[in-house]
Amino acid sequence: MARRSSTCAGSPAPSSRRPSPTRPCGCPVAARSPARSSRSGTAATSATTAGEPVSLIDPGAPDLLAGLDEQQRLAAETLLGPVCILAGAGTGKTRAITHRIAHGVQTGAYAPNRVLALTFTARAAGELRTRLRGLGAGGVAARTFHAAALSQLNYFWPTIAGGLPPRVLPGKAGVLAQASERLKLRLDKAALRDVAGEIEWRKVSGLTLDAYERSAHSRPLPGGLGASAMVSLHHAYETLKDEQRRIDFEDVLLVMAGMLDAEPAVADEVRGQYRFFVVDEYQDVSPLQQRLLELWLGPRTDLCVVGDASQTIYSFAGATSEYLLGFGGRYDDATVVRLENNHRSTGSVLDLANRLMRGRPGALELHPATPADRGEPPVVTEHANDRAEADAVAAEVAEQLAAGIPADRVAVLYRVNAQSAALEQAFSARGIATRVLGSSRFFDHPAVQRAMLELRSVSQTPRREPLFQSVSDVLQSAGWTLEPPKAGPAERERWELLNAIVELADAAPDGTTLRGFVDELFERQQAQHEPAIAAVTLATLHSAKGLEWDAVHLIGLSEGLLPIVHARGFDAIDEERRLLYVGITRARRQLGLSWSASPGSDDTPGPGRRRAPSRFLDELRSGIPGAASRSAR
């Protein structure tokens, strides 16, 4: 049965409770306005002309709701008023919202040019446009928040501010480098990327510089900067930006929000253009995007949001699921529709996903659309070390390919980019083509290439110390340290990449010279550049979101990797849990989970180097009916 409730469960949103204003009567369509047919907000399918009911749907038009399941159909039929669609992984949310929009256009509830569908990536916006065109609703605007705001800013700027609008920076690095020079700070590219991320977080979180300064003392700051130096750098960045008459991507939202707030004529014109709003992936909205959305809406409430709190994995970038969970608290008359029929995965995979998230705020209970299809039980495997784990996964994938699964329907997922190195080697050794999604291949990363060149430059001179010492000494100058840095994500990623090289050196056979080690690195690099068409996907959990494969292998499920070592506190650990949930729900039919007891290829790790299985893996292995577990040690 489709389930409807009057409120979204969960914590109230950060913004104050908002009374539900009186909804304008009717719909602003040229000569007709369908009446509301029920409390759910479904538009009537007929209007009255000269006292006679007239159907708004062409008798020859296709039935856009045919083929939707009961829950999707309820979502598609609920056209007016505040609507919250809680859509679990694999439940067909994009299908539901595109059919909802197209159904609204077909019935006359919406004029297509008065609908604005918002999402967070250009790829997702493009997919929405393509689907809507195919459903006969090509006139609907589907854009990212930034694209919509930039279009409005460019339109209104000459009238409101005069002259041409400021140019948008393609990135922050250049201006930040100038700002750091002005303050006589020495920051490398990784630190500058992390500072850029910190600026983005401050702006999308709605913090002034003064408010940020108060919070900076409790945040891990990049580049070894203290709170005072970081705030000074933010000030210098903003000053330089003003001097150059440039704005960044976050400024686009800030300026447009300020314009809507301060200029009633601007707000009236935008609200006259768009009446109906749909926001996809609403669990990823930031406070700044929420503020802009509310300004676009004004006193109206024809807003449909779609999201899944269990897939909130961008908190580090300012995203928060609190607006999704608090939707019913802000709109007393909200209609909530739950999509819990999973059309992607088998029952065994869904059992695992449900167990992982049960009891978490906003968690949905997923059910297989075909209940009888239990599928193969997930397999949990322990390995002696990272190399053994990579070799075993490559061997298992080879068996899956031999059994007829196409290569592009198989994926290996992991937490950080550096984990791809051992996988790339293992797959290359077996002649299995791979593609690295959302990132460069390990040997294509600039930090790895610079490290290899540094090692090659010193390898020509014979060295007496052990290989591990030689490599670690050289890489220390590139930023490697014995312990991972407590800094931003770019610096951490660079450390992880360099640490992977150090672990390769540590795992090399006794007697390996530095020159021999460097030659092997370059041979591996060359082997991984052979062209490929159909390939197995290697991807981080973040880059896998929104995708699916027949067979998925989740590796590195050990403490320190998942949850990642720098995840401290309940909220950070819960984000890691949601990342694993995203990984599990990418699998259609086969799912393998594995971990290794030590890094590199060390079978007998020393004190402090032995790993423990992930706390999440311990939860999943106990009480899963039919789940298999094995040791490959």
C-alpha positions as CSV (number, residue, x, y, z in Angstrom):
1,M,0.0,0.0,0.0
2,A,1.1,3.5,-0.7
3,R,1.6,5.4,2.6
4,R,0.7,9.0,3.1
5,S,1.2,11.0,6.3
6,S,0.7,14.6,7.3
7,T,4.2,15.4,8.5
8,C,7.8,14.4,7.8
9,A,9.3,12.7,10.8
10,G,12.5,14.1,12.1
11,S,14.1,17.1,13.6
12,P,12.7,20.6,12.9
13,A,14.6,22.5,10.2
14,P,17.1,25.2,11.3
15,S,14.8,28.0,10.1
16,S,12.0,29.2,12.2
17,R,8.5,27.7,11.9
18,R,6.7,29.2,9.0
19,P,2.9,29.6,9.0
20,S,1.2,28.2,5.9
21,P,-0.1,31.2,4.0
22,T,-3.4,31.2,2.2
23,R,-2.8,29.5,-1.2
24,P,-3.8,31.6,-4.2
25,C,-7.0,30.2,-5.7
26,G,-6.6,28.3,-9.0
27,C,-3.7,28.0,-11.3
28,P,-2.2,30.7,-13.5
29,V,-2.9,29.1,-16.8
30,A,-4.1,31.2,-19.7
31,A,-7.9,30.8,-19.6
32,R,-8.6,28.0,-17.2
33,S,-7.8,27.1,-13.6
34,P,-8.5,23.6,-12.5
35,A,-10.0,23.3,-9.0
36,R,-8.4,21.3,-6.3
37,S,-10.1,17.9,-6.3
38,S,-8.9,16.6,-2.9
39,R,-6.9,17.4,0.2
40,S,-3.9,15.6,-1.4
41,G,-3.7,18.4,-3.9
42,T,-4.6,16.4,-7.0
43,A,-5.8,18.6,-9.8
44,A,-9.2,18.0,-11.3
45,T,-9.2,16.6,-14.8
46,S,-12.0,18.7,-16.0
47,A,-13.1,22.4,-16.2
48,T,-16.4,24.1,-16.9
49,T,-17.0,25.9,-20.2
50,A,-20.5,27.5,-20.6
51,G,-21.8,25.3,-17.8
52,E,-20.6,22.0,-19.4
53,P,-17.6,20.0,-18.0
54,V,-14.8,19.7,-20.6
55,S,-11.9,17.3,-20.2
56,L,-8.5,19.0,-20.1
57,I,-6.8,15.8,-21.4
58,D,-6.8,15.1,-25.1
59,P,-8.5,11.7,-25.5
60,G,-5.7,10.6,-27.8
61,A,-3.0,11.6,-25.3
62,P,-0.9,8.8,-23.7
63,D,-1.7,7.8,-20.1
64,L,1.4,9.2,-18.4
65,L,0.6,7.3,-15.2
66,A,0.4,3.9,-16.8
67,G,3.3,1.8,-15.6
68,L,3.9,3.6,-12.3
69,D,3.6,1.6,-9.2
70,E,1.0,2.6,-6.6
71,Q,3.4,4.8,-4.6
72,Q,4.9,6.5,-7.7
73,R,1.4,7.1,-9.0
74,L,0.3,8.7,-5.7
75,A,3.3,11.0,-5.9
76,A,2.5,11.9,-9.6
77,E,-1.1,12.6,-8.9
78,T,-0.4,15.0,-6.0
79,L,0.1,18.1,-8.0
80,L,-0.6,21.1,-5.8
81,G,0.4,22.4,-2.4
82,P,3.5,21.6,-0.3
83,V,4.5,18.0,-1.1
84,C,7.3,16.0,0.3
85,I,8.3,12.8,-1.5
86,L,10.6,10.6,0.7
87,A,12.2,8.4,-2.0
88,G,14.4,5.5,-1.0
89,A,17.3,4.2,-3.1
90,G,16.1,2.5,-6.3
91,T,12.5,3.5,-5.8
92,G,12.2,5.4,-9.1
93,K,12.1,9.0,-7.8
94,T,13.2,10.5,-11.1
95,R,10.5,8.6,-12.9
96,A,7.9,9.7,-10.3
97,I,8.8,13.4,-10.4
98,T,9.1,13.7,-14.1
99,H,5.8,12.0,-14.6
100,R,4.3,14.2,-11.9
101,I,5.4,17.3,-13.8
102,A,4.3,16.0,-17.2
103,H,1.0,14.9,-15.7
104,G,0.5,18.4,-14.3
105,V,1.2,19.9,-17.7
106,Q,-1.0,17.4,-19.5
107,T,-4.0,18.1,-17.2
108,G,-3.6,21.8,-17.3
109,A,-2.7,22.1,-13.7
110,Y,0.7,23.6,-14.8
111,A,1.7,25.9,-17.6
112,P,5.1,24.4,-18.5
113,N,6.9,27.8,-18.5
114,R,5.8,28.4,-14.9
115,V,7.5,25.3,-13.5
116,L,11.1,25.3,-12.3
117,A,12.7,22.0,-11.5
118,L,15.9,22.4,-9.4
119,T,18.7,20.0,-8.8
120,F,22.4,20.1,-7.9
121,T,24.4,18.9,-10.9
122,A,24.3,19.7,-14.6
123,R,24.1,16.0,-15.3
124,A,21.0,15.6,-13.2
125,A,19.4,18.7,-14.7
126,G,20.1,17.4,-18.2
127,E,18.5,14.0,-17.4
128,L,15.4,15.8,-16.1
129,R,15.2,17.9,-19.3
130,T,15.6,14.8,-21.5
131,R,12.9,12.8,-19.7
132,L,10.5,15.7,-19.6
133,R,10.9,16.2,-23.3
134,G,10.1,12.6,-23.9
135,L,6.9,13.0,-21.8
136,G,5.7,16.0,-23.7
137,A,6.8,18.6,-21.1
138,G,9.8,20.1,-22.9
139,G,8.8,23.6,-22.0
140,V,9.6,23.0,-18.3
141,A,12.8,24.6,-17.0
142,A,15.1,22.1,-15.3
143,R,18.3,23.8,-13.9
144,T,20.8,23.7,-11.1
145,F,20.4,26.3,-8.3
146,H,23.5,28.1,-9.6
147,A,22.3,28.1,-13.3
148,A,18.9,29.5,-12.3
149,A,20.4,32.2,-10.0
150,L,23.0,33.2,-12.6
151,S,20.5,33.6,-15.3
152,Q,18.4,35.9,-13.1
153,L,21.4,37.8,-11.8
154,N,22.6,38.6,-15.4
155,Y,19.0,39.7,-16.3
156,F,18.4,42.0,-13.4
157,W,21.9,43.4,-12.7
158,P,21.9,46.1,-15.4
159,T,18.6,47.5,-14.1
160,I,19.3,47.3,-10.4
161,A,23.1,48.0,-10.2
162,G,23.8,49.4,-13.6
163,G,26.4,48.3,-16.1
164,L,27.5,44.8,-16.8
165,P,27.3,42.1,-14.1
166,P,30.6,41.1,-12.5
167,R,32.4,38.1,-14.1
168,V,32.2,34.7,-12.3
169,L,35.5,33.2,-11.3
170,P,36.1,29.7,-12.8
171,G,37.7,28.8,-9.5
172,K,39.1,30.3,-6.3
173,A,42.7,29.1,-6.6
174,G,44.1,32.0,-8.5
175,V,42.7,34.7,-6.3
176,L,43.5,32.7,-3.2
177,A,47.1,32.4,-4.2
178,Q,47.3,36.1,-4.6
179,A,45.7,36.6,-1.2
180,S,48.1,34.3,0.5
181,E,51.1,36.1,-1.2
182,R,49.7,39.4,0.1
183,L,49.6,38.0,3.6
184,K,53.0,36.4,3.1
185,L,51.6,32.9,3.7
186,R,53.2,29.9,2.1
187,L,50.4,27.5,1.0
188,D,50.7,24.8,-1.6
189,K,48.0,23.8,-4.1
190,A,46.4,21.2,-1.8
191,A,46.2,23.7,1.0
192,L,44.7,26.3,-1.3
193,R,42.1,23.8,-2.5
194,D,41.2,23.2,1.1
195,V,41.0,26.9,1.9
196,A,38.7,27.2,-1.1
197,G,36.5,24.5,0.4
198,E,36.4,26.3,3.7
199,I,35.3,29.5,2.0
200,E,32.5,27.6,0.2
201,W,31.4,26.0,3.4
202,R,31.3,29.3,5.2
203,K,29.2,30.9,2.5
204,V,26.7,28.1,1.9
205,S,26.3,27.8,5.7
206,G,25.2,31.4,5.9
207,L,28.0,32.5,8.2
208,T,29.4,36.0,8.2
209,L,33.1,36.4,8.6
210,D,32.6,37.3,12.3
211,A,30.5,34.2,12.9
212,Y,33.0,32.0,11.0
213,E,35.9,33.4,13.2
214,R,34.0,32.2,16.3
215,S,33.6,28.7,14.8
216,A,37.0,28.4,13.2
217,H,38.7,27.7,16.6
218,S,36.9,24.3,16.7
219,R,37.4,23.3,13.1
220,P,40.4,21.4,11.6
221,L,41.9,24.1,9.4
222,P,44.1,23.5,6.3
223,G,47.7,24.4,5.7
224,G,48.5,24.5,9.4
225,L,46.7,27.9,9.7
226,G,45.3,29.2,12.9
227,A,41.9,30.7,13.2
228,S,43.2,34.3,13.0
229,A,45.3,33.6,9.9
230,M,42.4,31.8,8.2
231,V,40.0,34.7,8.8
232,S,42.6,37.1,7.5
233,L,43.0,35.0,4.3
234,H,39.2,35.0,3.9
235,H,39.2,38.8,4.2
236,A,42.1,39.2,1.7
237,Y,40.3,36.9,-0.8
238,E,37.1,38.9,-0.6
239,T,39.0,42.2,-0.9
240,L,40.9,41.0,-4.0
241,K,37.8,39.7,-5.5
242,D,36.1,43.1,-5.1
243,E,39.1,44.9,-6.5
244,Q,39.0,42.7,-9.6
245,R,35.2,43.0,-9.9
246,R,34.7,39.2,-9.8
247,I,32.3,37.0,-7.9
248,D,32.6,33.3,-7.1
249,F,29.9,30.6,-7.5
250,E,28.6,31.0,-3.9
251,D,28.4,34.8,-4.5
252,V,26.0,34.1,-7.3
253,L,23.5,32.7,-4.9
254,L,24.2,35.3,-2.2
255,V,23.8,38.2,-4.6
256,M,20.6,36.9,-6.1
257,A,19.2,36.2,-2.6
258,G,20.1,39.7,-1.5
259,M,18.5,41.2,-4.6
260,L,15.3,39.3,-4.1
261,D,15.2,40.3,-0.5
262,A,15.9,44.0,-1.1
263,E,14.1,44.7,-4.4
264,P,10.3,44.0,-4.3
265,A,10.1,44.5,-8.1
266,V,12.7,41.8,-8.7
267,A,10.9,39.4,-6.4
268,D,7.6,40.1,-8.0
269,E,8.9,39.5,-11.5
270,V,10.6,36.2,-10.6
271,R,7.5,35.0,-8.8
272,G,5.4,36.0,-11.8
273,Q,7.6,33.8,-14.0
274,Y,7.7,30.7,-11.8
275,R,4.8,29.4,-9.7
276,F,5.5,25.7,-9.2
277,F,8.8,24.4,-7.8
278,V,10.3,20.9,-7.7
279,V,13.6,20.3,-5.9
280,D,15.3,16.9,-6.4
281,E,17.9,15.5,-3.9
282,Y,16.5,17.9,-1.3
283,Q,18.6,16.2,1.4
284,D,21.6,17.9,-0.1
285,V,20.2,21.5,0.1
286,S,22.4,24.0,2.0
287,P,21.1,26.9,4.2
288,L,22.0,29.3,1.4
289,Q,20.1,27.3,-1.2
290,Q,17.1,27.0,1.2
291,R,17.1,30.8,1.7
292,L,17.1,31.4,-2.1
293,L,14.3,28.8,-2.6
294,E,12.1,30.5,0.0
295,L,12.7,33.9,-1.7
296,W,11.7,32.4,-5.0
297,L,8.6,31.0,-3.5
298,G,7.5,34.0,-1.6
299,P,4.1,33.5,0.1
300,R,3.1,30.5,-2.2
301,T,3.4,26.9,-1.1
302,D,3.3,25.0,-4.4
303,L,6.6,23.3,-3.7
304,C,7.5,19.6,-4.2
305,V,10.7,18.3,-2.6
306,V,12.2,14.9,-3.2
307,G,14.9,13.3,-1.1
308,D,16.3,10.5,1.1
309,A,17.9,11.4,4.4
310,S,19.8,8.2,4.3
311,Q,21.7,9.4,1.3
312,T,23.0,12.7,2.8
313,I,26.7,12.3,2.1
314,Y,27.8,15.9,1.5
315,S,27.6,17.5,4.9
316,F,31.2,18.6,4.6
317,A,30.1,20.9,1.8
318,G,27.2,22.4,3.8
319,A,24.4,20.0,2.8
320,T,21.9,19.2,5.5
321,S,18.9,16.8,5.6
322,E,17.2,18.9,8.3
323,Y,15.1,20.8,5.8
324,L,13.8,17.5,4.4
325,L,13.1,16.0,7.8
326,G,11.5,19.3,9.0
327,F,9.3,19.9,5.9
328,G,6.1,18.9,7.7
329,G,7.0,21.2,10.6
330,R,7.2,24.2,8.3
331,Y,4.1,23.4,6.3
332,D,1.1,22.3,8.4
333,D,-0.8,21.1,5.3
334,A,2.1,19.2,3.7
335,T,1.3,15.9,1.9
336,V,4.0,13.3,2.4
337,V,4.4,10.4,0.0
338,R,6.8,7.5,0.7
339,L,8.5,5.6,-2.1
340,E,9.8,2.4,-0.6
341,N,9.2,-0.1,-3.4
342,N,12.8,-0.8,-4.7
343,H,12.9,-1.7,-8.4
344,R,16.7,-2.2,-8.4
345,S,18.0,-4.6,-5.9
346,T,17.2,-8.1,-4.6
347,G,15.7,-8.8,-1.3
348,S,19.0,-10.0,0.2
349,V,20.7,-6.7,-0.7
350,L,17.8,-4.7,0.7
351,D,17.9,-6.6,4.0
352,L,21.5,-5.4,4.4
353,A,20.7,-1.8,3.6
354,N,17.6,-1.7,5.9
355,R,19.6,-3.2,8.8
356,L,22.4,-0.6,8.4
357,M,20.0,2.4,8.6
358,R,17.2,1.1,10.8
359,G,16.4,3.6,13.6
360,R,18.3,6.5,11.9
361,P,16.4,9.8,11.3
362,G,14.2,9.6,8.2
363,A,15.3,6.0,7.3
364,L,12.9,4.3,4.9
365,E,12.2,0.5,4.9
366,L,12.9,-0.7,1.4
367,H,10.9,-3.6,-0.1
368,P,11.8,-5.4,-3.3
369,A,9.3,-4.7,-6.1
370,T,9.5,-8.5,-6.8
371,P,9.3,-10.0,-3.3
372,A,10.1,-13.5,-4.4
373,D,13.4,-12.4,-5.9
374,R,15.7,-12.9,-2.9
375,G,18.9,-13.2,-5.1
376,E,22.3,-14.3,-3.9
377,P,23.2,-13.6,-0.3
378,P,25.9,-10.9,0.2
379,V,29.3,-12.3,0.9
380,V,31.7,-10.9,3.6
381,T,35.4,-11.8,3.1
382,E,38.5,-11.1,5.3
383,H,41.9,-10.8,3.7
384,A,45.4,-10.8,5.1
385,N,46.4,-7.5,3.4
386,D,45.4,-4.9,0.8
387,R,47.2,-6.6,-2.0
388,A,45.5,-9.9,-1.2
389,E,42.1,-8.2,-1.1
390,A,42.7,-6.5,-4.5
391,D,43.9,-9.8,-6.1
392,A,40.9,-11.7,-4.7
393,V,38.4,-9.1,-5.9
394,A,40.0,-9.1,-9.4
395,A,39.8,-12.9,-9.5
396,E,36.1,-12.8,-8.5
397,V,35.4,-10.2,-11.1
398,A,37.1,-12.4,-13.7
399,E,34.7,-15.2,-12.8
400,Q,31.7,-12.9,-13.1
401,L,32.9,-11.8,-16.5
402,A,33.4,-15.4,-17.6
403,A,29.8,-16.2,-16.4
404,G,28.5,-13.6,-18.8
405,I,28.1,-10.4,-16.7
406,P,29.2,-7.5,-19.0
407,A,32.2,-5.6,-17.7
408,D,30.4,-2.3,-17.6
409,R,27.8,-3.8,-15.2
410,V,30.5,-4.6,-12.5
411,A,31.9,-2.0,-10.0
412,V,34.4,-2.0,-7.2
413,L,33.7,0.8,-4.7
414,Y,36.0,2.2,-2.0
415,R,36.3,5.2,0.4
416,V,39.3,7.2,-0.9
417,N,41.0,7.6,-4.2
418,A,44.3,6.1,-3.0
419,Q,42.6,2.7,-2.7
420,S,42.4,2.4,-6.5
421,A,46.2,1.8,-6.8
422,A,46.2,-1.8,-5.7
423,L,43.0,-2.5,-7.7
424,E,44.4,-1.0,-10.9
425,Q,47.5,-3.2,-10.6
426,A,45.5,-6.4,-9.8
427,F,43.1,-5.9,-12.7
428,S,45.8,-4.9,-15.1
429,A,47.7,-8.1,-14.2
430,R,44.6,-10.1,-15.2
431,G,44.1,-8.2,-18.4
432,I,40.8,-6.7,-17.2
433,A,40.0,-3.2,-18.5
434,T,39.0,-0.7,-15.8
435,R,37.8,2.9,-15.8
436,V,38.2,5.1,-12.7
437,L,35.0,7.1,-12.2
438,G,35.0,10.7,-10.9
439,S,38.8,10.9,-10.5
440,S,42.1,10.3,-12.2
441,R,43.7,6.9,-12.2
442,F,46.1,6.5,-9.4
443,F,49.2,7.2,-11.5
444,D,47.5,10.2,-13.2
445,H,47.2,12.2,-10.0
446,P,49.6,15.1,-10.1
447,A,50.8,14.4,-6.6
448,V,51.7,10.8,-7.6
449,Q,53.4,11.9,-10.8
450,R,55.5,14.5,-8.9
451,A,56.5,12.0,-6.3
452,M,57.6,9.5,-9.0
453,L,59.7,12.2,-10.7
454,E,61.3,13.0,-7.3
455,L,62.1,9.3,-6.7
456,R,63.5,8.9,-10.2
457,S,65.8,11.9,-9.7
458,V,67.4,10.4,-6.6
459,S,67.3,6.7,-7.8
460,Q,70.4,7.1,-10.0
461,T,72.7,7.3,-7.0
462,P,73.0,4.0,-5.1
463,R,71.7,4.3,-1.5
464,R,72.6,2.1,1.4
465,E,69.5,2.5,3.6
466,P,66.5,0.2,3.3
467,L,64.0,0.9,0.5
468,F,61.3,2.0,2.9
469,Q,63.5,4.7,4.5
470,S,64.7,5.9,1.1
471,V,61.2,6.3,-0.2
472,S,59.8,7.9,2.9
473,D,62.7,10.3,3.2
474,V,62.1,11.5,-0.4
475,L,58.3,11.7,0.0
476,Q,58.5,13.7,3.2
477,S,59.6,16.7,1.1
478,A,56.4,16.2,-0.9
479,G,54.2,16.3,2.2
480,W,54.1,12.7,3.5
481,T,54.2,12.3,7.2
482,L,54.0,9.2,9.5
483,E,50.5,10.1,10.7
484,P,47.7,11.4,8.5
485,P,47.2,15.2,8.7
486,K,44.4,16.8,10.6
487,A,43.5,19.1,7.7
488,G,41.2,19.6,4.8
489,P,40.2,16.9,2.2
490,A,42.7,18.0,-0.4
491,E,45.6,17.7,1.9
492,R,44.3,14.4,3.2
493,E,43.9,13.0,-0.3
494,R,47.5,14.0,-1.2
495,W,48.7,12.2,2.0
496,E,46.7,9.1,1.1
497,L,48.2,9.0,-2.4
498,L,51.7,9.4,-1.1
499,N,51.1,6.9,1.7
500,A,50.0,4.4,-0.9
501,I,53.5,4.7,-2.5
502,V,55.2,4.3,0.8
503,E,53.1,1.2,1.5
504,L,54.2,-0.2,-1.9
505,A,57.8,0.3,-0.9
506,D,57.2,-1.3,2.5
507,A,55.7,-4.3,0.8
508,A,58.4,-4.7,-1.8
509,P,60.6,-7.9,-1.6
510,D,63.8,-7.8,0.4
511,G,66.7,-6.5,-1.6
512,T,64.6,-4.3,-3.9
513,T,66.7,-1.2,-4.8
514,L,65.3,2.3,-5.1
515,R,66.0,2.2,-8.9
516,G,64.2,-1.1,-9.3
517,F,61.2,0.2,-7.3
518,V,61.0,3.3,-9.4
519,D,61.2,1.3,-12.6
520,E,58.3,-0.9,-11.4
521,L,56.2,2.2,-10.7
522,F,56.7,3.5,-14.2
523,E,55.9,0.0,-15.7
524,R,52.7,-0.1,-13.7
525,Q,51.8,3.4,-14.9
526,Q,52.4,2.4,-18.5
527,A,50.3,-0.8,-18.2
528,Q,47.3,1.1,-17.0
529,H,47.1,3.4,-20.0
530,E,45.9,0.8,-22.6
531,P,42.7,2.0,-24.3
532,A,39.5,0.2,-23.2
533,I,35.9,0.3,-24.3
534,A,33.9,-2.0,-22.0
535,A,35.5,-1.7,-18.6
536,V,34.9,-2.5,-14.9
537,T,34.2,0.6,-12.9
538,L,36.4,1.6,-10.0
539,A,34.9,4.4,-8.0
540,T,34.8,6.1,-4.6
541,L,31.5,5.8,-2.8
542,H,30.8,9.6,-3.3
543,S,31.2,9.3,-7.1
544,A,29.0,6.2,-7.2
545,K,25.9,8.0,-5.9
546,G,23.0,7.8,-8.4
547,L,24.5,4.9,-10.3
548,E,23.9,1.1,-10.3
549,W,25.5,-2.1,-11.4
550,D,24.6,-5.8,-11.5
551,A,27.6,-6.8,-9.3
552,V,29.2,-4.5,-6.7
553,H,32.3,-5.2,-4.6
554,L,32.7,-2.9,-1.5
555,I,36.3,-3.1,-0.3
556,G,38.3,-1.6,2.6
557,L,35.6,-2.1,5.3
558,S,38.0,-1.6,8.2
559,E,38.3,0.9,11.0
560,G,40.2,3.9,9.7
561,L,39.0,3.5,6.1
562,L,35.2,3.2,6.7
563,P,34.6,5.0,8.9
564,I,37.6,7.1,7.8
565,V,40.2,7.9,10.4
566,H,39.4,11.6,10.6
567,A,35.6,11.1,11.2
568,R,35.2,12.2,14.8
569,G,31.9,12.5,16.7
570,F,28.5,11.0,16.2
571,D,27.5,13.1,13.2
572,A,30.7,12.4,11.3
573,I,30.4,8.6,11.9
574,D,26.8,8.7,10.8
575,E,27.8,10.3,7.6
576,E,30.2,7.3,7.0
577,R,27.3,5.0,7.7
578,R,25.3,6.7,5.0
579,L,28.2,6.4,2.6
580,L,28.2,2.6,3.1
581,Y,24.4,2.6,2.6
582,V,24.9,4.4,-0.7
583,G,27.4,1.7,-1.7
584,I,25.2,-1.2,-0.7
585,T,22.2,0.1,-2.6
586,R,24.2,0.5,-5.9
587,A,24.0,-3.4,-6.3
588,R,21.3,-4.9,-8.4
589,R,22.0,-8.7,-7.9
590,Q,25.4,-9.5,-6.4
591,L,27.1,-7.8,-3.5
592,G,30.5,-8.6,-1.9
593,L,32.0,-6.8,1.1
594,S,35.6,-7.2,2.2
595,W,38.3,-5.9,4.4
596,S,42.0,-6.6,5.0
597,A,43.9,-7.0,8.3
598,S,46.9,-4.9,7.2
599,P,48.0,-2.4,4.6
600,G,50.1,-3.1,1.6
601,S,51.1,-6.8,1.3
602,D,52.3,-7.3,4.9
603,D,51.0,-10.6,6.3
604,T,52.4,-10.0,9.8
605,P,51.8,-6.3,10.6
606,G,53.7,-4.8,13.5
607,P,52.1,-3.2,16.5
608,G,49.7,-0.4,15.6
609,R,49.4,-1.5,11.9
610,R,46.9,-4.3,12.3
611,R,43.4,-3.2,11.4
612,A,40.0,-4.1,12.8
613,P,36.9,-4.8,10.8
614,S,34.6,-1.8,10.4
615,R,32.1,-1.4,13.2
616,F,29.4,-1.3,10.4
617,L,30.6,-4.7,9.1
618,D,30.2,-6.1,12.6
619,E,26.6,-4.9,12.6
620,L,25.8,-6.3,9.2
621,R,27.4,-9.7,9.7
622,S,25.2,-10.5,12.8
623,G,21.7,-11.5,12.2
624,I,21.5,-11.3,8.4
625,P,19.5,-14.3,7.2
626,G,21.4,-16.2,4.5
627,A,24.4,-13.9,4.6
628,A,27.7,-15.7,4.0
629,S,31.0,-15.0,5.6
630,R,34.4,-16.4,4.7
631,S,38.1,-15.8,5.4
632,A,40.6,-15.7,2.5
633,R,43.6,-15.5,4.9
